Amino acid sequence: MNEDIINIAIAVYLVSTIWISVYGYHSLILAILYLRGRQKKQIKSDLSVIEENKLPRITIQLPIFNEKYVVSRLLKAVSQLDYPANLMQIQVLDDSTDDTAGLVEGLVSAYQKQGYDIIDIHRQDRSGFKAGALQHAMDSATGEFVALFDADFIPPENWLWVMLPYFADKKIGCVQSRWGHINITESGFTKAVALALDGHFCVEQPARSDNHLIMGFNGSGGMWRRACIEDAGGWQADTLTEDLDLSYRAQMRGWQVKFVGDLVVPAELPDEVAAFKQQQYRWAKGGIQTARKILPDLLTSNLPFSTRLMGTLHLTAYMGQLLMILILFSFLPVGLYAPQAFKIFPLTLLASFGPPLLYAIAKSDSCHGWLERSILILRVLLIGFGMSLNTSVAILDALLSKNTGTFVRTPKINTMGYSHKSIDRSYFVKISPMVLGELFLALFALYSIYRLLPKLGFFGVAWLFLYAAGYLYIAGLNLYQEWQVSRQINVNKKNFHCNG
């Protein structure tokens, strides 16, 4: 092989390995911070002793887009929140283009007749997408505080009473509660996705919050001080992660974001690989867009160096997925022609324990006992490897595209209340041609194993099996689920013709 190509492969491998190790150590540090601070007591307060005439007015915003299977459940839960009705305004921000719009109109009318202060704000266009809807609704919002719930969330009755005491500190601009999982037991896939999210919500977010590190608002299940939103410049639609963007802008202006880990708001997990890919694509693209927008100001801000460093690693964390692809492609030529480059491995070995440790110590309902947790951690790792192509394409899209892109919402179908047989096909995400790329990468990983096994031995190529297994798991499950949906459609068509 050409010497220049070999040198490029060595450089790509070394830079990518060192860079991705930094993210591993980042996870390790957050896990240590969490373990060190988990004995700290949560702030407790009792609003019941406060006179009602001193309670603040709260606006609850519910952004909706084609969510006919979950919107009724959402409105029922929000209407049952335990708070004085005269101090609670509900805004349904409906950008729907299907029959959800008519359903929302009827539901809102029914709740208005029951005396609720609720309004249906239906836009004829989706300009700005979710950020545009939120900013548009601020003109008619009457609350001192603004709570947000996506369509699939089910807030508990005491949610407002638990959240408000944290705002006694005037520096607090936003409070985020923990996400729970309605359909956690639906499959091994949903259990693994739940554990991955629990690593974020039960370890990373508490570690950042308790140690006054900059952290992100997660877009739902949280509440903002209206003055903070306005001071930070409002909701802006130049990224696909308006929640992350606003929270960073607010904190750079001196506001604080607080995480409440013992308050859980159940929500629905994507149970389809195709839907999960779509969600992760939006999160990854939006995250890198936000990094491009925010990093210059963050790095030159007056925040402590540790805060700026951890914030930078947080904003760019998705880059680790692209680095995984680069490592995979560079590993074969390096292993064949320059195996001495692998001597860096011991320096980066400790970093590889960072993400698994997050999942090992996270409080989660997805597993019971260490054996089941170990199996799920392995599945989470396989998902991480298998999703690296999807995420890498999203990263490149964010870096190379000048346009924000379209906010494609993750379909929520209320699988606990509806069978897949009765769900509109439009609510299922169609399979992406990217599955072919995943199969190719699986074959490339297996080929690399075949070529390098005699030279490096099993332990030298063991981690390549994770690549191959991860891509095969994601691609295989994606194809299987697509086949199931297609088969059900054919059955429904057959039954329709028979009945006709």
C-alpha positions in Angstrom: 0.0 0.0 0.0 1.2 3.5 -0.8 3.2 5.0 2.1 1.2 8.3 2.1 -2.0 6.4 2.4 -0.6 4.4 5.3 0.5 7.6 7.1 -2.9 9.1 6.6 -4.5 6.0 8.1 -2.2 6.2 11.1 -2.9 9.8 11.6 -6.7 9.2 11.3 -6.5 6.3 13.7 -4.4 8.1 16.4 -6.4 11.4 16.3 -9.7 9.6 16.3 -8.7 7.3 19.1 -7.4 10.0 21.3 -10.3 12.3 20.6 -13.0 9.6 21.3 -11.1 8.8 24.5 -11.7 12.3 25.7 -15.4 11.7 25.5 -15.0 8.4 27.4 -13.1 10.2 30.2 -15.9 12.8 30.1 -18.4 10.1 30.9 -16.2 8.7 33.5 -15.8 12.1 35.2 -19.6 12.6 35.2 -20.1 9.1 36.8 -17.6 9.9 39.5 -19.2 13.2 40.2 -22.6 11.5 40.5 -21.3 8.8 42.8 -19.6 11.4 45.0 -22.7 13.6 45.2 -25.6 11.2 45.3 -25.8 11.3 49.1 -26.7 15.0 48.9 -30.2 15.7 49.9 -32.7 17.1 47.4 -34.3 20.4 48.1 -37.6 19.9 49.7 -40.4 22.4 50.2 -44.1 22.5 50.8 -46.2 24.9 48.8 -49.3 24.0 50.7 -48.3 26.5 53.4 -48.2 29.3 50.9 -51.4 31.4 50.6 -53.1 31.0 47.3 -53.0 34.7 46.5 -49.2 34.5 46.5 -49.0 31.5 44.1 -47.7 32.4 40.6 -49.6 32.0 37.4 -48.4 29.2 35.2 -48.7 28.6 31.5 -48.5 25.1 30.3 -47.5 24.8 26.6 -48.3 21.5 24.7 -46.6 21.5 21.2 -48.5 19.1 19.0 -47.9 17.9 15.4 -50.0 14.9 14.1 -50.4 13.2 17.5 -54.0 11.9 17.3 -53.1 8.7 19.3 -51.7 10.5 22.4 -53.2 14.0 22.5 -56.3 13.0 24.4 -54.2 11.3 27.1 -52.0 14.3 27.3 -54.9 16.8 27.8 -56.4 14.5 30.4 -53.2 14.4 32.4 -52.6 18.1 32.2 -56.2 18.9 33.2 -55.7 16.8 36.3 -52.7 18.7 37.6 -53.2 19.7 41.2 -53.0 23.5 41.0 -55.6 26.3 41.3 -57.5 26.4 38.0 -57.6 30.2 38.0 -53.8 30.3 38.0 -53.2 27.8 35.3 -53.4 28.5 31.5 -53.1 25.7 29.0 -51.9 26.4 25.5 -52.2 23.6 22.9 -49.8 24.5 20.1 -51.2 22.5 17.2 -49.4 22.5 13.9 -51.1 19.3 12.8 -51.8 18.6 9.1 -53.9 15.5 9.6 -57.2 14.8 11.5 -55.4 15.6 14.8 -56.4 19.2 14.3 -60.1 18.4 14.4 -59.6 16.2 17.4 -57.7 18.9 19.3 -60.4 21.5 18.5 -63.1 19.2 19.9 -61.1 18.3 23.0 -60.2 21.9 23.8 -63.8 23.0 23.3 -65.0 20.3 25.8 -62.4 21.4 28.4 -63.4 25.1 27.9 -67.0 24.2 28.7 -65.7 22.6 31.9 -64.2 25.9 33.0 -60.5 25.3 32.1 -58.4 28.2 30.8 -57.3 26.4 27.7 -56.8 27.6 24.1 -56.1 25.9 20.8 -53.4 27.8 18.9 -53.5 26.2 15.4 -51.0 27.6 12.9 -51.5 27.2 9.2 -47.8 26.7 8.6 -44.9 25.2 10.5 -42.5 28.1 10.2 -39.8 27.6 12.8 -41.3 24.2 13.7 -41.5 23.5 17.4 -39.4 26.6 18.3 -41.6 28.7 16.1 -44.7 27.4 17.8 -43.3 28.0 21.2 -42.2 31.6 20.4 -45.5 32.4 18.7 -47.4 31.3 21.8 -45.4 33.5 24.1 -47.4 36.5 22.9 -50.6 35.1 24.5 -49.0 33.4 27.4 -50.1 34.8 30.7 -47.9 32.8 33.2 -44.9 34.0 35.2 -43.6 30.4 34.6 -44.0 28.3 31.5 -44.1 24.5 31.6 -43.7 22.3 28.5 -44.8 18.8 27.7 -44.5 16.9 24.5 -47.5 15.0 23.2 -46.5 11.6 24.7 -45.9 12.8 28.3 -48.1 12.1 31.2 -47.3 14.5 34.1 -48.2 13.3 37.6 -50.8 15.4 39.5 -48.3 16.8 42.0 -45.8 17.9 39.2 -46.2 21.7 39.6 -46.1 21.5 43.4 -42.8 19.7 43.3 -41.2 21.9 40.6 -42.1 25.4 41.9 -40.0 25.4 45.1 -36.8 25.3 43.1 -37.6 28.7 41.7 -37.4 30.3 45.1 -33.8 30.9 44.1 -34.1 33.8 41.7 -31.1 32.6 39.7 -32.9 29.5 38.6 -34.2 30.0 35.1 -35.3 26.4 34.3 -36.0 23.2 36.2 -35.9 19.8 34.4 -37.6 16.7 35.7 -36.6 13.1 34.9 -38.2 11.3 32.0 -39.9 7.9 32.7 -40.9 5.3 30.3 -44.4 4.1 29.6 -43.6 1.2 27.3 -40.4 0.1 28.8 -41.3 -3.6 28.8 -42.5 -3.7 25.2 -39.3 -5.4 23.9 -35.6 -5.9 24.6 -35.0 -2.9 22.3 -37.2 -0.5 24.4 -35.5 -1.8 27.6 -32.1 -0.9 26.1 -33.2 2.5 24.9 -34.7 3.2 28.4 -31.4 2.2 30.0 -29.5 4.5 27.7 -31.8 7.4 28.6 -31.5 6.6 32.3 -27.8 6.9 32.0 -28.4 10.5 30.9 -31.2 11.4 33.3 -30.0 9.5 36.3 -26.3 10.1 36.2 -25.2 12.8 33.7 -27.9 15.4 34.5 -27.6 15.1 38.3 -23.9 15.3 38.1 -24.0 18.5 36.0 -26.8 20.0 38.1 -25.3 19.2 41.5 -21.8 20.5 40.5 -23.1 23.7 38.8 -21.9 22.6 35.4 -23.7 23.9 32.3 -26.5 21.5 31.3 -29.2 21.2 28.7 -32.9 21.4 29.0 -34.4 18.3 27.5 -37.3 19.9 25.6 -40.2 18.4 27.7 -41.0 17.7 31.3 -39.5 21.0 32.4 -40.5 24.5 33.5 -39.0 27.9 32.7 -39.1 31.3 34.3 -40.6 33.5 31.7 -38.2 36.3 32.4 -35.3 33.8 31.7 -36.7 32.9 28.3 -37.1 36.5 27.3 -33.7 37.6 28.7 -31.9 34.8 26.8 -33.5 35.9 23.5 -36.5 33.6 23.3 -37.0 30.4 21.3 -35.0 30.5 18.2 -35.4 28.2 15.1 -31.9 28.2 13.6 -31.2 24.7 15.1 -33.2 21.5 15.4 -32.6 21.4 19.1 -34.2 24.6 20.3 -34.2 23.3 23.9 -30.4 22.8 24.1 -29.8 26.1 22.4 -32.0 28.2 24.7 -30.6 26.5 27.9 -27.0 27.3 26.9 -27.8 30.9 26.0 -29.6 31.3 29.3 -26.8 29.9 31.4 -24.2 32.1 29.6 -26.2 35.0 30.7 -26.0 33.9 34.4 -29.1 31.9 34.8 -29.0 28.4 36.3 -30.7 25.2 35.1 -31.7 22.7 37.9 -32.4 19.0 37.5 -34.9 17.2 39.8 -34.2 13.5 39.7 -36.8 12.2 42.1 -39.7 13.6 40.0 -40.5 11.3 37.1 -42.7 12.2 34.1 -43.6 9.1 32.1 -43.2 9.3 28.3 -43.3 6.9 25.4 -40.1 5.3 23.9 -39.8 4.8 20.2 -40.3 1.1 19.7 -39.3 1.0 16.1 -35.7 1.2 15.0 -36.7 3.4 12.1 -38.4 5.9 14.5 -35.4 5.7 16.8 -33.1 6.5 13.9 -35.2 9.5 13.0 -35.1 10.8 16.5 -31.4 10.3 16.9 -30.7 11.9 13.6 -32.6 15.1 14.7 -30.9 15.1 18.1 -27.4 14.6 16.6 -27.9 17.2 13.8 -29.4 19.7 16.1 -26.7 19.1 18.7 -23.9 19.9 16.2 -25.9 22.8 14.9 -26.1 24.2 18.4 -22.4 23.6 18.9 -21.6 25.6 15.8 -23.8 28.4 17.0 -22.9 28.4 20.7 -19.2 27.3 21.0 -17.6 30.6 20.0 -19.5 32.5 22.7 -19.1 29.7 25.3 -15.3 29.5 24.9 -14.9 33.2 25.2 -17.4 33.6 28.1 -16.5 34.4 31.7 -17.7 31.0 32.9 -15.1 28.9 34.8 -12.7 26.9 32.7 -14.1 23.6 33.9 -17.6 24.7 33.0 -16.6 25.8 29.5 -14.6 22.5 29.0 -17.5 20.2 30.2 -20.0 22.3 28.2 -17.8 21.9 25.0 -17.6 18.1 25.5 -21.4 18.0 26.1 -22.2 20.0 23.0 -19.9 18.0 20.7 -20.6 14.6 22.3 -22.2 13.2 19.1 -18.9 13.6 17.4 -17.9 10.4 19.1 -20.1 8.4 16.7 -18.3 9.9 13.6 -15.0 9.1 15.2 -16.1 5.4 15.6 -16.6 5.2 11.8 -13.1 6.7 11.2 -11.5 4.3 13.6 -13.2 1.3 11.9 -12.0 2.4 8.4 -8.5 3.2 9.5 -8.0 0.1 11.7 -7.5 -2.4 8.9 -4.7 -0.6 7.1 -3.0 0.3 10.4 -3.3 -3.3 11.6 -1.8 -4.6 8.3 1.0 -2.2 7.8 1.6 -0.2 11.0 0.5 -2.2 14.1 2.9 -0.3 16.2 0.3 2.5 16.3 -1.8 0.3 18.6 0.6 0.9 21.4 -1.6 3.9 22.3 -4.3 1.5 23.4 -3.4 1.2 27.1 -3.6 5.0 27.4 -7.2 4.9 26.2 -8.4 1.7 27.8 -9.7 3.4 30.9 -11.8 5.8 28.8 -13.7 2.8 27.3 -15.2 2.1 30.8 -16.9 5.5 31.0 -20.2 4.9 29.1 -20.8 1.4 30.5 -20.2 2.7 34.0 -23.0 5.3 33.4 -25.4 2.5 32.6 -24.2 0.3 35.4 -24.9 2.8 38.1 -28.0 4.5 36.7 -31.3 4.0 38.5 -33.5 2.2 36.0 -36.7 0.2 35.9 -35.5 -1.6 32.7 -33.6 -4.3 34.5 -33.6 -6.1 37.8 -30.4 -7.7 39.1 -26.9 -7.4 37.7 -27.2 -10.3 35.2 -30.1 -8.6 33.4 -28.4 -5.2 33.6 -25.2 -6.6 32.1 -27.1 -8.1 29.2 -28.9 -4.8 28.7 -25.6 -2.8 28.9 -24.2 -5.0 26.1 -27.4 -4.4 24.0 -27.0 -0.6 24.6 -23.4 -0.8 23.4 -24.5 -2.7 20.3 -27.1 0.0 19.6 -24.4 2.6 20.0 -22.1 0.9 17.5 -25.0 0.1 15.1 -26.3 3.7 15.2 -22.9 5.3 14.4 -23.6 5.5 10.7 -27.0 7.1 11.1 -25.5 9.6 13.6 -22.4 10.3 11.5 -24.6 11.2 8.5 -26.5 13.6 10.7 -23.3 15.2 11.9 -22.0 15.7 8.4 -25.4 17.1 7.4 -25.1 19.7 10.3 -21.6 20.6 9.4 -22.0 20.9 5.6 -25.5 22.2 5.3 -26.3 25.9 5.5 -30.0 25.2 6.1 -31.5 24.3 9.5 -33.5 21.4 7.9 -36.9 20.1 8.7 -38.0 19.2 12.2 -39.2 15.7 11.8 -41.1 14.6 14.9 -40.8 11.1 16.3 -44.2 9.4 15.9 -45.9 8.5 19.1 -48.6 5.9 18.7 -49.6 5.0 22.3 -48.7 1.4 22.0 -50.2 0.7 25.4 -53.7 1.9 24.2 -53.7 0.9 20.5 -52.5 -2.2 18.7 -50.2 -1.8 15.7 -53.0 -3.2 13.5 -55.1 -0.1 14.1 -52.4 2.6 13.6 -52.3 4.6 10.3 -49.3 3.6 8.1 -48.3 7.3 8.0 -47.4 7.0 11.7 -44.8 4.4 11.0 -41.4 5.6 9.8 -40.4 4.1 6.5 -37.2 2.2 6.3 -34.2 4.2 5.2 -31.7 3.1 2.5 -29.1 3.7 5.2 -29.7 0.1 6.3 -27.6 -1.0 3.2 -24.7 1.1 4.6 -25.0 -0.6 7.9 -24.9 -4.0 6.3 -21.8 -3.0 4.3 -20.1 -1.8 7.5 -20.9 -5.1 9.2 -19.3 -7.0 6.3 -16.3 -4.6 6.4 -15.9 -5.2 10.1 -16.0 -9.0 9.5 -13.6 -8.7 6.7 -11.2 -6.8 8.9 -11.5 -9.5 11.5 -10.7 -12.1 8.8 -7.6 -10.2 7.7 -6.2 -9.2 11.1 -7.0 -12.2 13.2 -3.9 -14.2 12.2 -1.7 -11.2 12.8 -3.2 -9.6 16.0 -4.9 -12.6 17.6 -8.5 -12.7 19.1 -8.0 -9.9 21.7 -6.5 -7.7 19.0 -9.7 -7.7 17.0 -12.3 -8.5 19.7 -13.8 -5.1 19.6 -14.5 -5.4 15.9 -17.1 -8.0 16.7 -19.0 -5.2 18.5 -19.0 -3.2 15.3 -20.2 -6.2 13.2 -22.8 -7.3 15.8 -24.1 -3.7 16.3 -24.6 -3.0 12.6 -26.3 -6.4 12.1 -28.5 -5.9 15.1 -29.7 -2.4 14.0 -30.1 -3.3 10.3 -31.6 -6.7 11.0 -34.2 -5.4 13.5 -35.0 -2.5 11.2 -35.6 -4.9 8.3 -37.7 -7.3 10.5 -39.9 -4.6 11.8 -40.4 -3.2 8.3 -41.5 -6.7 7.1 -43.9 -7.0 10.1 -45.5 -3.6 9.2 -45.7 -4.5 5.5 -47.2 -7.9 6.3 -49.9 -6.3 8.5 -50.8 -3.8 5.8 -51.3 -6.7 3.3 -53.4 -8.6 5.8 -55.6 -5.5 6.4 -56.0 -5.0 2.6 -56.9 -8.6 2.2 -59.5 -8.4 5.0 -60.9 -5.2 3.5 -61.4 -6.8 0.1 -62.9 -9.9 1.7 -65.4 -7.8 3.7 -66.1 -5.7 0.7 
